[in-house]
Amino acid sequence: MFIHRFFRSLNVKTIDLRSDTVTLPSPAMRQAIASAELGDDVFGEDPTINKLQQMAAEITGKEAGLLVASGTMGNLVSILTHCSRGDEVILGDQSHTFYYEVGGIAALGGIQAHTIPNQPDGTLKLSDIATAIRPDGSHFPPTKLICLENTQNRCGGVILKPDYMNSVAELAKQNNLKIHLDGARIFNAAVALGIDVKELVKDTDSVMFCLSKGLAAPVGSVICGSAEFIKRAHKIRKMVGGGMRQAGIIAAAGIVALEQMIDRLAEDHKNANKLAHAIVQIKGFSINLDAVQTNIVYFDLDSEDITAQQVIEKAKQKGVLLLNLGAKTFRMVTHYGIESGDIETAISVLSQIMKTLK
């Protein structure tokens, strides 16, 4: 917030493209938060949470839902519910759970991560998954779970399509494995494909989606699965400290997110596409346009005479914020609050920077 206050003091609008987690709640969300009907959720008595969880289950085609504080908590709770200590989970080497979740499944669950390469399109090769499945034997940890991520963040926000999801599900079924989907941005995938989100998650045993990214709620994620799975997950959530009380103030914004914010994700995708097609024209940058499928834009700095940090600092001075991921790689994410004019400003700023830094 300091960054935003600084630019406001200069009467400069901050165009924050670091992540879709920086969204601020809509006026409708603020009103819903203020007027939310509340109760004690540990007793199952918060009507607003109960409504959100039911909505989430219905929209994903699952039996039940469970509100959690974050996507990281949602993935952790789901994996701890599926697996016991000493079990093994197969997941991508670029997956959020492996890369950004502090080793929680190992530290808190004693669960071993068996990573295999994410392909540029975000998938895990079926042959790699099959090879990673452990045989029975006293030497090996039992393989229990396959984790997928849709959209796949570190591969550029790319989409795992229904036919791929079906193929993994068939492989899992043949080997008596479960599937958990990190669907933090699953609604971005569904909107981009023009299909019902149920089609993308129907073969999963559990799915987590975030309310606080493109859907613009201030906090919260939801896990969905069978009634029996959610019953077990509820206990695990309590174990990791997720027994929230009058958290209907969180759920109220989540309800508005599901009612009002899904269809508008298409605007974010349009802005990301516009941004990407302009960046490819700026000398000194390179970008894989095929990977820009939703609201995430990764691009690289080609110049050896300029550092990524120089670009970051110059852009910041002009009110545009972006992330530096790796020595020469940047990420920009479009979201609620970013308009077409902001994209034009960001493009102009990047173009000016590259001209002046050469």
C-alpha positions as CSV (number, residue, x, y, z in Angstrom):
1,M,0.0,0.0,0.0
2,F,3.0,2.3,0.5
3,I,3.7,2.2,-3.2
4,H,0.1,3.3,-4.0
5,R,0.1,6.1,-1.4
6,F,3.4,7.4,-2.8
7,F,2.1,7.6,-6.4
8,R,-1.2,9.2,-5.2
9,S,0.8,11.9,-3.5
10,L,2.3,12.7,-6.9
11,N,-1.1,12.5,-8.6
12,V,0.1,9.6,-10.6
13,K,-2.0,6.5,-11.1
14,T,-0.3,3.3,-10.2
15,I,-0.7,0.7,-12.9
16,D,0.1,-2.4,-10.8
17,L,0.6,-5.4,-13.1
18,R,2.7,-7.4,-10.7
19,S,-0.2,-9.9,-10.0
20,D,-3.9,-10.3,-10.0
21,T,-3.6,-10.6,-6.2
22,V,-3.4,-6.8,-5.9
23,T,-7.0,-6.3,-6.9
24,L,-9.2,-4.2,-4.5
25,P,-12.8,-5.3,-3.8
26,S,-15.5,-3.9,-5.9
27,P,-18.1,-1.5,-4.4
28,A,-20.6,-4.4,-4.4
29,M,-18.2,-6.5,-2.4
30,R,-17.6,-3.7,0.2
31,Q,-21.4,-3.4,0.6
32,A,-21.7,-7.2,1.0
33,I,-19.0,-7.3,3.6
34,A,-20.6,-4.5,5.6
35,S,-24.0,-6.1,5.6
36,A,-23.1,-9.8,5.8
37,E,-25.1,-12.1,8.1
38,L,-22.6,-13.7,10.4
39,G,-22.4,-16.7,12.8
40,D,-19.7,-19.0,14.2
41,D,-18.3,-21.1,11.4
42,V,-16.5,-23.6,13.7
43,F,-20.0,-24.5,14.8
44,G,-21.1,-24.5,11.1
45,E,-23.4,-21.5,11.9
46,D,-22.2,-18.8,9.6
47,P,-25.0,-18.5,6.9
48,T,-22.8,-16.5,4.5
49,I,-20.0,-19.1,4.5
50,N,-22.5,-21.9,4.1
51,K,-24.0,-20.1,1.1
52,L,-20.6,-19.5,-0.5
53,Q,-19.6,-23.2,0.0
54,Q,-22.8,-24.4,-1.5
55,M,-22.4,-22.0,-4.5
56,A,-18.8,-23.2,-5.0
57,A,-19.9,-26.8,-5.0
58,E,-22.7,-26.2,-7.5
59,I,-20.6,-24.2,-9.9
60,T,-17.8,-26.8,-10.0
61,G,-20.2,-29.8,-10.1
62,K,-19.0,-31.2,-6.8
63,E,-20.9,-32.3,-3.7
64,A,-19.5,-29.9,-1.2
65,G,-17.1,-27.0,-0.7
66,L,-14.9,-25.6,2.1
67,L,-13.7,-22.0,2.6
68,V,-10.0,-21.6,3.3
69,A,-7.9,-18.6,3.9
70,S,-5.7,-18.9,0.8
71,G,-4.8,-21.0,-2.2
72,T,-1.7,-22.3,-0.5
73,M,-3.8,-23.4,2.5
74,G,-6.3,-25.0,0.0
75,N,-3.6,-27.0,-1.7
76,L,-2.0,-28.0,1.6
77,V,-5.3,-29.1,3.1
78,S,-6.3,-31.0,0.0
79,I,-3.0,-32.9,-0.2
80,L,-3.0,-33.7,3.5
81,T,-6.5,-35.0,3.1
82,H,-5.6,-37.3,0.2
83,C,-2.3,-38.5,1.5
84,S,-0.7,-39.9,4.7
85,R,2.8,-39.6,6.0
86,G,5.3,-41.3,3.8
87,D,3.0,-41.2,0.7
88,E,4.2,-39.6,-2.5
89,V,2.5,-37.1,-4.8
90,I,3.3,-36.5,-8.5
91,L,3.4,-32.9,-9.5
92,G,5.1,-30.6,-12.0
93,D,8.5,-29.0,-11.4
94,Q,7.0,-25.6,-12.2
95,S,3.9,-26.2,-10.1
96,H,2.9,-23.6,-7.5
97,T,2.7,-26.3,-4.8
98,F,6.3,-27.3,-5.4
99,Y,7.7,-23.9,-6.2
100,Y,5.9,-21.4,-3.9
101,E,4.3,-23.2,-0.9
102,V,7.2,-23.4,1.5
103,G,7.5,-27.2,1.3
104,G,4.4,-27.4,3.4
105,I,3.3,-30.9,2.3
106,A,6.7,-32.3,3.4
107,A,7.1,-30.1,6.5
108,L,3.6,-30.6,7.9
109,G,2.5,-33.8,6.2
110,G,5.6,-35.9,5.7
111,I,4.5,-36.3,2.1
112,Q,7.2,-36.7,-0.6
113,A,7.0,-34.6,-3.8
114,H,7.9,-36.5,-6.9
115,T,8.4,-33.8,-9.5
116,I,8.4,-34.3,-13.3
117,P,8.9,-31.7,-16.0
118,N,6.1,-29.3,-16.9
119,Q,6.0,-29.0,-20.7
120,P,5.8,-25.5,-22.3
121,D,2.1,-26.0,-22.6
122,G,1.7,-26.6,-18.9
123,T,1.0,-30.3,-19.1
124,L,2.8,-33.2,-17.6
125,K,3.6,-35.9,-20.2
126,L,1.4,-39.0,-19.6
127,S,4.5,-41.2,-20.1
128,D,6.3,-39.2,-17.4
129,I,3.4,-39.6,-15.0
130,A,3.2,-43.3,-15.7
131,T,7.0,-43.7,-15.1
132,A,6.7,-41.8,-11.9
133,I,4.1,-44.1,-10.4
134,R,5.9,-46.4,-7.9
135,P,5.6,-50.1,-8.0
136,D,4.6,-52.0,-5.0
137,G,7.5,-53.0,-2.8
138,S,9.1,-52.4,0.6
139,H,11.7,-49.9,-0.9
140,F,9.2,-47.4,-2.3
141,P,6.8,-44.7,-0.9
142,P,3.3,-45.4,-2.2
143,T,2.1,-43.1,-4.9
144,K,-1.3,-41.7,-3.9
145,L,-2.0,-38.5,-5.8
146,I,-1.4,-36.5,-9.0
147,C,-1.5,-32.7,-8.8
148,L,-2.2,-30.6,-11.8
149,E,-2.4,-26.8,-12.1
150,N,-4.9,-25.0,-14.4
151,T,-4.0,-22.3,-15.5
152,Q,-0.3,-23.1,-15.2
153,N,1.2,-19.9,-13.8
154,R,4.9,-20.4,-14.4
155,C,4.3,-21.7,-17.9
156,G,2.6,-18.4,-18.8
157,G,-0.9,-18.8,-17.6
158,V,-1.5,-21.5,-20.1
159,I,-4.6,-23.7,-20.1
160,L,-4.9,-27.5,-19.6
161,K,-7.7,-28.5,-21.9
162,P,-10.5,-31.0,-21.2
163,D,-9.1,-33.8,-23.4
164,Y,-5.8,-33.6,-21.5
165,M,-7.6,-33.6,-18.1
166,N,-9.6,-36.7,-19.3
167,S,-6.4,-38.5,-20.3
168,V,-4.8,-37.9,-16.9
169,A,-8.0,-39.0,-15.2
170,E,-8.0,-42.3,-17.2
171,L,-4.3,-42.9,-16.2
172,A,-5.1,-42.2,-12.6
173,K,-8.1,-44.5,-12.6
174,Q,-6.0,-47.3,-14.0
175,N,-3.5,-46.9,-11.2
176,N,-6.0,-46.3,-8.4
177,L,-4.7,-42.7,-7.9
178,K,-6.5,-39.5,-7.0
179,I,-6.3,-36.1,-8.8
180,H,-6.1,-32.8,-7.0
181,L,-6.3,-29.7,-9.2
182,D,-4.7,-26.4,-8.2
183,G,-7.4,-24.3,-10.0
184,A,-6.3,-21.0,-8.5
185,R,-7.2,-19.4,-11.9
186,I,-9.6,-22.2,-13.2
187,F,-12.2,-19.6,-14.1
188,N,-9.7,-17.9,-16.4
189,A,-9.3,-21.2,-18.2
190,A,-13.0,-21.8,-18.5
191,V,-13.7,-18.3,-19.8
192,A,-10.9,-18.4,-22.3
193,L,-12.1,-21.7,-23.6
194,G,-15.8,-20.6,-23.6
195,I,-16.9,-23.7,-21.6
196,D,-18.5,-24.4,-18.3
197,V,-15.9,-24.8,-15.5
198,K,-17.5,-28.2,-14.7
199,E,-16.0,-29.6,-17.9
200,L,-12.4,-28.8,-16.6
201,V,-12.8,-30.3,-13.2
202,K,-15.3,-33.2,-13.6
203,D,-12.6,-35.8,-13.5
204,T,-10.8,-34.4,-10.5
205,D,-11.2,-35.7,-6.9
206,S,-10.7,-32.2,-5.5
207,V,-10.2,-28.7,-6.8
208,M,-9.1,-25.5,-5.2
209,F,-9.9,-22.1,-6.7
210,C,-9.0,-18.6,-5.5
211,L,-11.5,-15.9,-4.9
212,S,-8.7,-13.3,-4.4
213,K,-7.0,-13.3,-7.8
214,G,-8.9,-12.5,-11.0
215,L,-12.3,-12.8,-9.1
216,A,-11.1,-9.7,-7.1
217,A,-12.2,-10.7,-3.6
218,P,-9.9,-9.4,-0.9
219,V,-9.1,-12.9,0.6
220,G,-10.1,-16.5,0.4
221,S,-10.1,-19.7,-1.6
222,V,-12.5,-22.7,-1.8
223,I,-11.8,-26.4,-1.9
224,C,-14.5,-28.6,-3.6
225,G,-14.9,-32.3,-3.7
226,S,-17.1,-35.2,-2.5
227,A,-19.0,-34.8,0.8
228,E,-16.8,-37.4,2.4
229,F,-13.6,-35.6,1.2
230,I,-14.7,-32.2,2.5
231,K,-15.7,-33.7,5.8
232,R,-12.1,-35.0,6.2
233,A,-10.7,-31.7,4.8
234,H,-12.6,-29.7,7.4
235,K,-10.8,-31.5,10.1
236,I,-7.4,-30.9,8.4
237,R,-8.2,-27.3,8.0
238,K,-8.8,-27.0,11.7
239,M,-5.5,-28.8,12.3
240,V,-3.5,-26.2,10.3
241,G,-5.2,-23.4,12.1
242,G,-8.0,-22.6,9.7
243,G,-10.9,-22.7,12.2
244,M,-12.2,-19.2,11.4
245,R,-15.1,-17.8,13.3
246,Q,-17.3,-15.0,11.8
247,A,-15.6,-15.3,8.5
248,G,-18.8,-14.5,6.6
249,I,-17.2,-11.1,6.0
250,I,-14.8,-13.0,3.8
251,A,-17.4,-15.2,2.2
252,A,-19.7,-12.3,1.4
253,A,-17.1,-10.8,-1.0
254,G,-16.6,-14.4,-2.4
255,I,-20.3,-14.7,-3.2
256,V,-20.2,-11.4,-5.2
257,A,-17.1,-12.7,-6.9
258,L,-18.9,-15.8,-8.1
259,E,-22.0,-13.8,-9.1
260,Q,-20.4,-10.9,-10.8
261,M,-16.7,-11.4,-11.6
262,I,-16.4,-14.5,-13.7
263,D,-17.6,-13.2,-17.1
264,R,-15.5,-10.1,-16.8
265,L,-12.3,-12.2,-16.9
266,A,-12.6,-12.0,-20.7
267,E,-11.7,-8.3,-20.4
268,D,-8.4,-9.2,-18.6
269,H,-7.6,-11.7,-21.3
270,K,-8.2,-9.1,-24.0
271,N,-5.9,-6.6,-22.2
272,A,-3.2,-9.2,-21.8
273,N,-3.3,-10.0,-25.5
274,K,-3.1,-6.4,-26.3
275,L,-0.1,-6.0,-24.0
276,A,1.7,-9.0,-25.4
277,H,1.3,-8.0,-29.0
278,A,2.7,-4.6,-28.2
279,I,5.7,-6.0,-26.3
280,V,6.7,-8.1,-29.2
281,Q,7.2,-4.9,-31.2
282,I,9.5,-3.3,-28.6
283,K,13.2,-3.8,-29.5
284,G,15.0,-5.5,-26.6
285,F,12.2,-7.7,-25.5
286,S,11.1,-11.1,-26.7
287,I,7.9,-13.0,-26.0
288,N,6.2,-16.2,-26.8
289,L,2.8,-15.1,-28.0
290,D,1.4,-18.7,-28.1
291,A,1.8,-18.8,-24.3
292,V,-0.4,-15.7,-23.7
293,Q,-3.7,-17.5,-23.3
294,T,-5.3,-15.8,-20.3
295,N,-4.3,-12.8,-18.1
296,I,-0.6,-13.6,-17.6
297,V,2.2,-12.2,-19.8
298,Y,5.8,-13.4,-19.5
299,F,8.5,-11.8,-21.5
300,D,12.3,-11.7,-21.6
301,L,14.9,-9.0,-21.8
302,D,17.3,-9.7,-24.7
303,S,19.8,-6.9,-24.2
304,E,23.1,-7.6,-22.5
305,D,23.6,-3.9,-21.8
306,I,20.6,-3.5,-19.6
307,T,19.6,-5.2,-16.4
308,A,16.2,-6.3,-15.5
309,Q,16.4,-4.3,-12.3
310,Q,17.0,-1.1,-14.4
311,V,13.8,-1.8,-16.3
312,I,11.8,-2.4,-13.1
313,E,13.1,0.8,-11.4
314,K,12.5,3.0,-14.4
315,A,9.0,1.6,-14.9
316,K,8.3,2.1,-11.2
317,Q,9.3,5.7,-11.4
318,K,6.7,6.2,-14.1
319,G,4.0,4.5,-12.1
320,V,4.0,1.0,-13.8
321,L,4.8,-2.0,-11.6
322,L,5.9,-5.4,-13.0
323,L,7.6,-8.4,-11.5
324,N,11.1,-9.6,-12.3
325,L,11.2,-13.5,-12.2
326,G,14.7,-14.8,-13.0
327,A,17.6,-12.9,-14.4
328,K,16.0,-11.7,-17.5
329,T,12.3,-12.6,-17.2
330,F,9.4,-10.3,-16.4
331,R,5.7,-11.0,-15.6
332,M,2.8,-8.7,-16.0
333,V,-0.8,-9.8,-15.0
334,T,-4.0,-8.0,-16.0
335,H,-6.9,-7.9,-13.6
336,Y,-9.9,-6.0,-12.3
337,G,-9.0,-2.3,-12.0
338,I,-6.7,-2.4,-15.0
339,E,-8.4,-0.8,-18.1
340,S,-7.5,-0.6,-21.8
341,G,-6.0,2.9,-21.3
342,D,-3.7,1.6,-18.5
343,I,-2.4,-1.0,-20.9
344,E,-1.6,1.7,-23.5
345,T,0.2,3.7,-20.8
346,A,2.2,0.6,-19.7
347,I,3.2,-0.1,-23.3
348,S,4.3,3.5,-23.8
349,V,6.4,3.4,-20.6
350,L,8.1,0.2,-21.6
351,S,8.8,1.5,-25.1
352,Q,10.3,4.7,-23.7
353,I,12.5,2.9,-21.2
354,M,14.0,0.6,-23.8
355,K,14.8,3.6,-26.0
356,T,16.4,5.6,-23.2
357,L,18.4,2.7,-21.7
358,K,20.0,1.5,-24.9
